[in-house]
Amino acid sequence: MDTSLPPGAGRVPTADAGGRTMPLLGFGTHPMRGDQATEAVLTAFSVGYRLVDTATRYRNEAAVGTALATTSLPRSELFVTTKMPPDQVGRERLTLEESLAALGCDYLDLWLIHWPPGGYPGVTSWREFIRARDEGLVRAIGVSNYSVELIDALHESTGEYPAVNQVRWGPGSHDPDFAEAMRRRGVVLSAHSPLRGTDLDHPVLAEVARRHGRSARDVVLAWNLHHKVAVTVKSAHRDRMERNLSAVDITLTPEDIGAINGLSGVAAA
């Protein structure tokens, strides 16, 4: 391991996402654009992040692409995720080609449907996603903001489950039944905005954080990783990036996990 890297770098846990090794702690880029996005991604790479998460709707794919072209890290060590907005139904291949061109990539590691088109599963789009994966333009395909029922509808129509489902997730929205449904289907659960919507001043989080000598923010990230939920975190500041990454070094006790699970009001699991 490169000992010049800060705590946590090189020890990020991973999951199998459609046959691709996916880091469970990655760097999110919304709402950064332009030079700020480029510099933030380069800083994140230098800190030790290897997954970068963007989307067509973020309008920063080209800025992320500049970082990918600038870094000395080999492409094979990076995991690049982007998302197709549902208003692009019918032009999936063009959207993918535009994303690849903006990012300067020959392939994506993960391509997601950003949210259900019109509230429906988006089966026609899913078939195009499968085709793109089979042609090697994408390594893994998934969805974002999908219910169990919508995921099952995709499978029923195509025989293919998403590799990943990225949803709003945190201690207050912990749903063990939903998490178990994803696990049974072989779908990696990924949390966007893992800290937004979480009361970081909640006494339970404050007490767990005190026992570990860390912040409530760190504890929430460690809790997600304990549940093998992927998380993307964002900051333009190097010190915050480092602190977020160091959450991989926190080992929560069963009592800690049970207490945090209980913040959702749903039975712990």
CORJO-V747636 format. One record per run of one state. SS is the DSSP state (@ for helix, = for strand, . for the rest). FROM is the first residue (numbers start at 1). LEN is the number of residues. If there is no record, write none. Layout:
[[SS,FROM,LEN] [SS,FROM,LEN]]
This chain:
[[.,1,13] [=,14,4] [.,18,2] [=,20,4] [.,24,1] [=,25,4] [.,29,5] [@,34,14] [.,48,3] [=,51,3] [.,54,2] [@,56,3] [.,59,2] [@,61,10] [.,71,4] [@,75,3] [.,78,1] [=,79,6] [.,85,1] [@,86,3] [.,89,3] [@,92,12] [.,104,4] [=,108,6] [.,114,3] [@,117,3] [.,120,3] [@,123,12] [.,135,3] [=,138,7] [.,145,3] [@,148,11] [.,159,5] [=,164,5] [.,169,2] [@,171,3] [.,174,2] [@,176,9] [.,185,3] [=,188,5] [.,193,10] [@,203,10] [.,213,3] [@,216,11] [.,227,3] [=,230,4] [.,234,4] [@,238,12] [.,250,4] [@,254,11] [.,265,5]]
